[in-house]
Amino acid sequence: MQFLKSLHSKNISLKYLFIRRELATIFNGHQLANKIKREVKEEILLNQSFKSSFSPQFVAIAVGHNPASKIYLEKKQEVAEECGLKGQVIHLSEDTFESKILGLIHDLNEDPSIHGIIVQLPLPLHLSEIQICNAVHPSKDVDGFTQTNLGKLMQKTTESTILPCTALAVKRIVEELKMITLGKNAVVIGRSHNVGLPISIILGADMTKGGFDMTTVSCHRATPTHQLTRACLGADLIVSAAGVPGLVNKYLIKPGSILIDVGLNRIRTAAGKNIVVGDMTKDVNEVAGVVTPVPGGVGPCTVACLMYNTLLAAKLQNL
């Protein structure tokens, strides 16, 4: 009974939480992802009731044969089908010339039946990620990676802005936790242009522009340990997207803080088993208030947010 009172006092929605592990509550990313997918599906059906030809579709371009990318792409197509979206993948060989990829993107930009274009990362080393990603027209950039959409993020994070999918997933998680963010401290570990930096911007942005009004500190894998520790110990919210297993442990966090683990690291155990872990150690559950698990936390929400972005792109292109 005391536990339930504690959750209510923090204004945390019970339906998104499960499994009490000592002091921490594990956030159910699958449940939030399902909610986002339902929202997308319902809005597609609503739009089709007014315009039967409304049929959001994305195309993913995959260069080479990255096993992890293959799994991600299959999952994206599976979730697209759940939402009533169309999703297809164009596979190109590892040695494909950059000019051919740019030509393909140009054709997809000109195709009115395609609303979203995804460049599956990472790309082979001989290709320019910046050049290729920015060839996608901003209106079809459902990953939110182009310089134009990242620039728009600096001005607003509202529903009409195409945000990077992982950053949007973190935004939705914070909203679902109903955390009182005004004046709170946040630490974001990671500075990539498509994950860490957008998350920092959203957390620190003015509420009138769709942000959370938090005082945000940006750290990364090169931040000295004593500085990282000092920042994290004063944080009400920590988002780790550094891709460093075990970077955050229970000695770096203050009691009751909210931890969002964006890290997705594949490691091999001493027993020879391949597993996926985040940036945070399991012992953070002994101190934190809420923790997103890996897997099962941010990941499912990110894929669902890609579907949301595809729907948003289709709506904006049909205005």
Phi, psi and omega in degrees: 000318178298323179298316180295320178298322180297317179296318180295323180296331177271359179059040179263130181291120185295329187290348179258010184236145176204157178064106177272118178244096183054246185271342186262151173248135183268124182285137181268092181294327180296322182291319177293319178301318179297322179296315180298317180297321178296318179300316181296312182299316181295321180289326176297314179297321179296315179295324180290336178291336177264327182219101187298335182279357181292112185214083182303136183216138173239156175235129177256135178255118181245121181252122181090193185228067176278118183302320180294318179298322179300318179295315180300316183294320177297320179293318179299318179293322179297314181291324177302317180297321178300323186273353183085020177262163172255133179222129177228158182238132173253116182266130177238150182290159182304326185263019180298136179288149180299323181299325179292319179295317179296323177294319178297315180298320178301316180296320179291324176301325184275350184273112183292345180277347179258121183256340180222140177235127180244128171259107184291124179258154002279157176265157174304153188298334182281358181253146179270112179299317182297313181297314185287314181297323181280354174285339178290132178297134183308328181289342180249007183278075185286349172277341181073028186263347184290157179299326180296311182289325175294326177292320178298326179301328179295337183260328180199153178234033185282179186294341181270003180258133176279108182264151173306137191302317181292320177297320177295322178298316178297319178301315180294323179296313180299320178296319182291328178288347179054040179287134174283103190265338183304120178082359179277161180259138178229146173238129174246120179259113186129139186226020180296150185289342181253356178228288188300308182296314177300323179296317178301317181296314182296316182295322183270351184291155177299139180300329180291346178251014177094007181266199185237001177058034178266153172274110192251132176249130179259124176237175180201184187295342179263000177294128179305144185306317183293327178287319177298317180298314181299318180294314184293324181294339178260008187263137173275336180221131175237127174244118180250120179225041184270338183072037180235106181302134176075014183294323182248123177235180187295340181280351181260357187238154178265152182303134176084001182289161178259129183242123177246113185261108180265349181300140178222095188240131177263120180232163179250124182284170179298334179276001178085015181263135177273125181227163177252128178228165177264202178271348187252142178282160182296334185289352177295338178297340180284343187237322186290164175271315179222139181226136172270129183280162171229118356281176174100006181248264182290323186308304180299325180292325179297315179296319179296324180291332173297322178293321177298316180297323178294318176298314180300316179299317180297320179294314181296325180283343180260006179293000000 
